[in-house]
Amino acid sequence: MASTLEIRDLHAGVEGKEILKGVNLTLHQGEIHALMGPNGSGKSTLAYVIMGHPQYEVYSGDILLDGESILDMSPDERARAGIFLAFQYPVAIPGVTVAHFLRQAVSAVRGYTAQKNTNGPVGSNLIPMREFRQELNEKMRMLGIDPSFARRYLNDGFSGGEKKRLEILQLAMLRPKFAILDETDSGLDIDAVRAVAEGVKQLVGPDLGVLIITHYQRILNYIEPHYVHVFYDGRIVKSGGPELAHELEAQGYEWIRREFGEPVAHA
């Protein structure tokens, strides 16, 4: 049975300042949703609140995964439950290789690190190295990523396109139920956008629901969504099919501002 991620009348913000003003959205595995809107509308805030960022407070409403609220879960518990967030600005960690980071992450999400390590040597509570290497090499081949990538330090000296491709590699390895891609196309040239989009398309299927957060239609030229939502002043004001993205590309957001009024500025 397909999993469902449901956002119900969600109000949230920072230090008493409301940014999300009643968001309603339901995603099913196998669906691709695009969330589009101008700067400052609260799109990234929604992504962070879904993932449980401690900076944000939920004032009312709920987020349900398969009918169960996740509001009391920590970010790592939400990740283990099947939610993945690809960051707009991934952090560099010099000294930690991509392979080491991914092995730790995969082990945590799949429950290896939760096992008591009473008899085995240090590190035996991680996914077995042979199994991990085999899977990592398979995913890198599928995504067209050079094997040397695994030996580099995490995002250290990476180009914008390489950082985003690493996010997609993480998505492939962690195998979540739902992936939120926050401005994955931000700052990328057209070749990098195409490469990242092709990677996402390789992973899309009946076991993965995707929410693509973006300003522009260009990444949607390569990943056609089932549904497009316009996010404005902290809420979804319009929904439709792929044609809505083309309408936004052609007309911009001015008609949204005229129809729904000027938003309250967000920090």
C-alpha positions, 0 to 999 in steps of 0.5 A: 500500500502506497505511503501518504504524506499529509500536511493539514492546515499547517501554521508555523514560523519563527519566534512568534512570527507566522510564516506558514499560514494554513498549508494543506497538501497531500503527497502519495508515493509515486507522485511528483509535485512542484511547489512554485512561488516568488522569493519570501513566500515561505517555500523553504520554511515549509521544507524545513518544518516538514523535516523538523528544523528546530529553529521553526515552531508549529503553532497549529495544524499537523504533518502526518506520515501514513496517518501518524503525526510526525510533529513530535519526531526529531529530524533523524527520526523523520529521516528513518521514517522515510522523509528526505530533504535535499538542501538548497545550500549543502554544507561542506565538511572537510576531512569526511569523505563522501563514502564515509558520510554515506555509510554512516547515513545509510546505517543510521536510516536502516537501523544498523547504528541502533543495534547494541554493539556488545560483541563485535569490534568498533564499527560492526554496527554499520552496514557491512562494508562489502554490501555498502560498496556494492550498492554505492558503486551501483548507484554511482554507475546508474547516476553517471557519477565517477567512482573517485567522487566517493573519495572526495571530502564532503562538498569540499571544493565541489561545484554547485552542480557536484553538490546537487548531484551528491544530494541526489546520490544521498537520495538514491542510497537512503531510499526514502518514501518522500523526497523534498528537493529544496531549490535543487536547480538554484545557481546551476547552469543548464547542463547541471540542471539537466544532469540533476534532473536526469538523476532524479528521473532515474529514482522516481517510481512507485516507491518514491513521492517527490516535492520539487520546490523551485522558482522557475519552470526550467527543471520541470522541462526535464521532470514533468510533475503530476501536480503544480502548486503556487505558494504565496504568502505562506500558503498554497493559493492555486493548484493545477497540472504541468500547464500551470508551471508554463503559465507562471514561466510565461507571465511571472508572479505578478498576476498572483500578486494582483489576485491575492494581494501583496504579502507580508514581508518575511525575513 
